[in-house]
Amino acid sequence: MYKSTLRQQTYIFDNLTTLLAKATPRRSGDELAGVAAQSAAERVAAQMALADVPLRRFLEEPLVPYEQDEITRLIFDTHDTKAFQAIAHLTVGDFRNWLLSDQVSTAVLQQISKGITPEMAAAVSKIMRNQDLITVAHKCEVITRFRNTLGLKGRLATRLQPNHPTDDRKGILASTIDGLFYGSGDAVIGVNPATDNVPSVIGIVEMLDAIREKYAIPTQTCVLSHITTTIQAIEQQAPVDLVFQSIAGTEAANASFGVNLSRLQEGYEAGLSLKRGTIGNNVMYFETGQGSALSANAHHGLDQQTCEVRAYAVARHFNPLLVNTVVGFIGPEYLFDGKQIIRAGLEDHFCGKLLGLPMGVDICYTNHAEADQDDMDILLTLLATAGCNFIMGIPGADDVMLHYQSTSFHDALYVRDVLGLKPAPEFEAWLKNMQLFDDNMKALPIKNGHHLLPVASYFS
């Protein structure tokens, strides 16, 4: 039992699950689930009580029973007790103050990351202001490698997302070339397939790989099919770079995606077996999003942000190249408006980085949410300031296949220019060598007959 007194009223919270949910900043998904605080006063009381909880308590009170959930078992069985010792004496409130202190550097955060459980990260985020989340995330540096180096400080990568509603390859290719002109695609050139079947996926994989090889682009490609489809494509000798899968924070929620830890391990080993990376072997790409466990009725009474951070334990286990929270994609039932989307994006990025993950954010919203592109501009600027590893690059910021609003190629140019950020170093050198950008990373005019044109040459 946890309790807190505020204005002569005592609030009682039966367990950690309830306390974490009540302490969470307001969001529609928790209200839908019936776990949210009933008033601002109750939320503040919960945050005060949560600040006094020792971090050790999260190793004594599993939020989802150990016997019932393989994610809980993963969290407890792989916890690095040696790394935890540096913070073992702290409460959640002390942990916040310590993270914000000048004594905590990038190197210190890298040393302790495996000693932090998802529940600890979620807990401390709930008592932090937005500027706190940005300050600590900015200290983090999580570097991964495949054909280029991602996550270095002072750099912001992009996923070039050339989706097409019918998987038309000329359409995909046209958007890909368009994105390259704008300096997009160093994180990955990644296509969400409209049709998830092996022949179609292999066709897109082969096309993307042919373009990458033709122009010697130092990046990686991915078709974001279900992991079972990707495994079959690998078995048929398809040139797969990254193995993708959407994941969630409970065993039951992952089951709704048709995956478990064993299947993810199979995909991880399949990706490693190809040995396609030239400077590293981070072969996994994961996507997450607050609300997925609730939408599958698999949240075990947890608030949606705590469920989300538990998914990061899954991702961390497989040494991913990229982890992407698609923050506003599920809809206003879970994140109602721009304010809630902005807060969730900062939380997800902070928690992922704190746990040692190469976090990117799809800064996005659906058309029926109370949000607009101005809200996305705010979140984009805040995340870039916080050191986000990568964002999305989508033609016109409007995904014509998935039907949601995200960030455009131009948005990446804006934030790189304003904050002095650069692409991955290998990709930066390629852009300059191809005369797409000058030495100051300013886009050069596209001339007729440029060596990346015409698109149709691939089909001749």
ZABA-619334 format. One line per 8 residues: number of its first residue (from 1); for each residue x, y, z of C-alpha. Coordinates in steps of 0.5 Angstrom, whole numbers, plus 500, padded with zeros to 3 digits. Each point is the difference from the previous one (the first is absolute). Layout:
# residues N
NUM) X Y Z; ...
This chain:
# residues 460
1) 500 500 500; 502 507 498; 497 506 503; 501 508 499; 497 506 504; 498 506 496; 496 506 503; 498 496 506
9) 497 494 496; 504 493 500; 500 496 493; 501 493 500; 503 496 495; 500 492 500; 506 498 496; 505 503 496
17) 496 498 494; 494 505 502; 506 505 503; 503 501 493; 494 500 496; 497 506 505; 507 504 499; 500 500 493
25) 498 506 496; 493 501 497; 499 496 494; 494 497 497; 502 493 500; 501 499 507; 493 503 501; 497 495 495
33) 503 495 504; 497 502 507; 507 501 503; 501 507 500; 500 505 505; 493 503 502; 503 507 501; 506 504 499
41) 501 500 508; 500 492 500; 505 500 494; 505 505 504; 499 496 507; 502 494 496; 506 503 497; 502 502 507
49) 499 493 503; 504 497 493; 506 505 502; 501 496 506; 500 493 498; 507 497 500; 502 498 493; 501 493 503
57) 493 499 501; 499 499 493; 504 494 501; 496 497 505; 493 501 497; 499 498 493; 494 504 497; 498 494 495
65) 501 493 504; 507 497 498; 496 493 499; 495 503 495; 505 504 496; 506 499 496; 502 508 500; 500 500 507
73) 504 494 500; 505 503 495; 500 507 504; 502 496 507; 504 495 497; 505 504 496; 500 506 505; 507 502 501
81) 501 501 508; 507 502 499; 498 506 496; 494 501 505; 505 501 506; 501 507 498; 493 502 501; 498 495 504
89) 499 505 506; 496 505 497; 492 501 500; 497 502 494; 500 507 502; 508 500 501; 501 496 494; 497 506 496
97) 504 505 504; 506 496 499; 499 499 492; 499 508 500; 507 501 503; 506 502 497; 504 494 503; 496 496 495
105) 503 499 493; 499 497 494; 505 494 502; 496 499 507; 494 499 497; 503 495 495; 503 496 506; 493 500 504
113) 495 499 494; 500 492 501; 498 501 507; 494 504 499; 494 496 499; 494 503 496; 496 501 506; 505 505 503
121) 501 504 494; 492 500 499; 500 502 507; 505 506 500; 497 503 494; 493 501 503; 503 505 505; 504 504 495
129) 498 506 496; 501 500 492; 507 504 501; 502 495 505; 499 494 495; 504 504 494; 506 502 505; 501 493 502
137) 499 497 493; 505 505 497; 505 497 505; 499 493 497; 504 497 494; 498 493 497; 504 498 494; 498 495 495
145) 503 498 493; 498 496 494; 503 503 494; 500 507 503; 501 503 507; 494 502 504; 498 504 506; 507 504 501
153) 499 507 503; 498 505 496; 497 496 494; 493 499 498; 498 494 496; 494 499 496; 496 494 498; 498 501 492
161) 493 497 500; 498 499 493; 493 497 501; 495 498 494; 493 498 501; 501 495 495; 507 498 501; 501 503 493
169) 508 499 499; 501 506 495; 496 505 506; 504 497 505; 506 501 496; 498 507 498; 499 502 508; 507 497 501
177) 504 504 495; 496 506 503; 502 499 507; 507 499 498; 500 507 497; 498 503 506; 505 496 504; 496 495 503
185) 501 493 501; 506 499 505; 496 496 505; 497 495 495; 496 500 494; 494 497 503; 493 498 496; 494 498 504
193) 497 495 495; 493 500 498; 500 493 499; 504 495 505; 501 494 495; 507 497 499; 500 501 492; 498 508 501
201) 505 501 506; 506 497 496; 499 504 494; 500 506 504; 506 498 504; 504 498 493; 498 507 497; 502 504 506
209) 507 496 501; 501 501 492; 499 508 501; 505 500 506; 505 496 496; 499 504 494; 502 506 503; 504 497 506
217) 496 504 505; 503 498 507; 493 499 504; 496 494 501; 493 498 497; 494 496 503; 493 498 498; 496 500 506
225) 496 494 500; 498 495 505; 506 496 503; 498 494 497; 500 502 493; 507 503 501; 502 494 502; 497 496 494
233) 503 505 496; 507 499 503; 499 493 499; 499 501 493; 507 504 499; 497 507 500; 505 506 501; 497 502 507
241) 503 505 504; 496 501 506; 495 495 504; 494 504 502; 494 499 505; 495 504 504; 501 498 507; 496 502 507
249) 501 499 507; 496 494 502; 501 493 498; 492 500 498; 501 507 496; 506 497 496; 495 494 499; 495 504 497
257) 506 502 495; 501 493 498; 507 500 504; 504 498 506; 507 500 503; 501 493 496; 498 503 493; 504 506 501
265) 506 496 502; 499 496 493; 500 507 496; 506 503 504; 504 493 498; 497 500 493; 502 508 499; 507 498 503
273) 501 494 496; 500 505 493; 506 504 503; 498 506 495; 503 505 505; 506 503 498; 502 504 507; 496 497 505
281) 494 494 501; 494 504 503; 495 497 496; 494 501 503; 494 505 499; 495 501 505; 494 504 500; 495 502 507
289) 495 505 502; 496 501 506; 493 497 500; 502 494 496; 499 495 506; 493 504 502; 498 499 493; 501 492 501
297) 497 500 507; 507 498 502; 502 505 505; 499 496 507; 497 507 503; 507 504 498; 500 507 498; 501 500 492
305) 507 504 501; 503 494 505; 498 495 495; 503 504 495; 507 500 503; 499 493 502; 501 499 492; 506 503 501
313) 503 494 504; 498 495 494; 504 505 495; 506 501 504; 501 492 501; 501 500 492; 505 505 499; 496 504 495
321) 503 505 495; 493 504 500; 494 501 505; 495 504 498; 494 502 504; 494 502 496; 497 505 505; 494 503 497
329) 498 494 495; 495 496 504; 495 506 501; 497 505 505; 497 494 504; 507 499 503; 503 507 499; 494 505 499
337) 504 507 497; 506 503 499; 502 501 507; 499 493 502; 504 498 493; 506 505 502; 501 497 507; 499 493 498
345) 506 501 495; 504 503 505; 499 494 505; 501 495 495; 507 503 497; 502 501 508; 499 493 502; 502 497 494
353) 507 503 500; 501 499 508; 499 493 499; 505 500 494; 496 500 494; 501 503 493; 494 504 501; 496 503 494
361) 493 503 500; 495 501 494; 497 507 502; 493 498 498; 493 501 501; 494 497 496; 495 505 497; 494 499 505
369) 505 502 506; 500 507 503; 507 502 497; 503 503 494; 507 501 497; 501 506 504; 500 495 506; 505 495 496
377) 504 506 499; 501 501 507; 501 493 502; 505 499 494; 504 506 503; 500 498 507; 502 492 498; 506 503 496
385) 502 504 506; 500 494 504; 504 496 495; 495 495 497; 504 495 496; 495 501 494; 493 502 497; 496 499 494
393) 501 503 493; 493 499 496; 498 503 494; 496 507 502; 500 497 507; 494 496 498; 500 492 499; 496 498 494
401) 500 493 502; 499 500 508; 495 507 500; 504 504 505; 504 506 501; 507 500 502; 506 504 498; 503 502 493
409) 507 500 497; 499 507 500; 499 500 508; 507 496 501; 503 506 496; 497 505 504; 502 497 507; 507 498 498
417) 501 507 497; 498 503 506; 503 496 506; 506 499 496; 499 492 499; 503 496 495; 498 493 497; 504 494 501
425) 508 501 499; 500 495 494; 494 502 497; 502 508 500; 506 498 497; 496 496 494; 495 506 499; 506 505 499
433) 503 495 496; 494 500 495; 500 507 500; 493 500 504; 502 504 505; 506 505 501; 506 500 505; 495 504 505
441) 494 495 499; 496 505 496; 496 496 495; 502 502 493; 496 501 494; 498 494 496; 502 500 493; 497 497 494
449) 503 493 498; 503 500 507; 503 493 502; 495 498 504; 495 501 495; 496 497 496; 496 496 505; 498 496 494
457) 507 497 498; 499 495 505; 494 497 496; 504 500 494
